[in-house]
Amino acid sequence: MRKFFAFVRGPRKARRLFGVLLSLTLLLGCFGMGTQAAATDPTRVVCTYAGEDGKTMGFHWYTGAACASTVLVDGAPYTGASVKFQGSYAHRAVVEGLASGPHVYDIGGVTGTFHVNPGTGNNFEFIVTGDVQASDKAGFDYSAAVHAQAWAEIPGAAFSVILGDHTNSSNNAQWDGFFASFAPVLAKGALVPIAGNHDGNFKWNWFRNMFTLKEPNNLFSNPTGVYYSFDYGDAHIAVLNTNDMYPMSAAQQNWLVNDMKRSAANWKIVLMHRAPYSAGNDANLPDNLIMRRTLLPLFDKAGVDLVMYGHDHQYVRTRPMRGDKPVGEIAAAYTDPAGAVYILPGAAATKLYDMHSNMLPAVRDAMAVHKQTGMPMFAGISIAGNTLTYMAYTYDPATGLSANYDHVVITKTRFAGADPNFKPLPTDFLSTLPQQMLCFLRVLFGALFGDYLFRLLPGMFGG
């Protein structure tokens, strides 16, 4: 011991060496304790797609104490980073370049499986459920049971989608409730989360701190949610953030057009929260009318085949639509449709919305199937070469059984591919600000006069 203290009080070089060794010892000890803490305290564990290639995976979880952000994928360690959020530590790690096929992850003893993009020419299917919007354990358990039945009905699904409103009020208690109830189903595959208004409106930065996603370069959008895209098989899937600005920031509008025009995928799918076609509680509110006038032309321009959304807790399937007009008959099968099919696949929630009779004429004309089933619902989508098959199911909580409710098959004999002559549009906030102002004024004027005064108000007063 005397020699030890003599060494510490010795020459400056010796003291420096001791300091370095001590720092390394403490650092390694901290990582050791951190790993141990992670092994006993991971919550809110979820796997997502964090890159456009569909092979880059994001892992997100929380711990009560600071520790290493390490995930094991097929037994190999990958380390990310953490930030303190709402009193706990939010960990995120990104794993790139994984080969196709099933993979296993382990985060402190919490395990799950996931699939990465198998590449073009490979068939696949996935699950879609609507809003959860629960506030307590009973509500989250109810929605998780719907999601679990979807996996039972479609056991070969590559991933699952929740179309927004994961909670009702986006606070710690409710996010804890969501992840606790959904833990068994989240372990079955990657989740594709969409920011709902209950996740992002005046709940800034909550959504982005629950999932590891590739965030856009848009500081004004990220606090309210995240928009992103990824490839899977022969499909390119874009996820929108309908919270970012009304009618939607010009930066995100341009990003969507760029994203779709650059893609050579045979199938182009958009997932979002707010509902372009429905007659639910919020269908005739100004924000929804403004959004319709903004997004519908973009989907046409981008060559989108299928748009799925939540928000209004009812069931909707449209005919193929272009220019806000039907371009196909009411049918269950279409070949080379001239527009996109829009689908609201019900909700996975206890809360269901009645249908309003006072619909916009364009919305009424669009409907192929429109009903409140009175039951929670889910959907499955399979893509096999030139055929996309959509199946909707009702779920009976009393019996735990599901039944097919609706379906549509889309067949394509020609594919547009990427546009070689397309010049990318700007996607930064400042350079798109003039476009944003012009768009807002144009669609606001159209919504107020074209929708409210001439279409909705007469119906409200019996006109």
Secondary structure, DSSP 8 states (H G I E B T S, - for coil): -HHHHHHHTS-HHHHHHHHHHHHHHHHHHHHHHHHHHHHH--EEEEEEE-STTS--EEEEEEESS----EEEETTEEEE-EEEEETTEEEEEEEE----SEEEEEEETTEEEEEEE---TT--EEEEEE------SHHHHHHHHHHHHHHHHHSTT-SEEEE-S-SSSS--HHHHHHHHHHHHHHHTTSEEEE---HHHHTT-TTTGGGTS-----S-TTTGGG---EEEEETTEEEEE--TTSSSS--HHHHHHHHHHHHH---SEEEEE-SS-SS--STTTTSHHHHHHHHHHHHHHHHHT-SEEE--SS-SEEEE--EETTEE-S-S-SEEES-SSBEEEEE--SSS------S---HHHHHHEEEEE--SS-EEEEEEEETTEEEEEEEEEETTTTEEEEEEEEEEE-S------TT------STTTTHHHHHHHHHHHHHIIIIIIIIIIIHHHHTT-
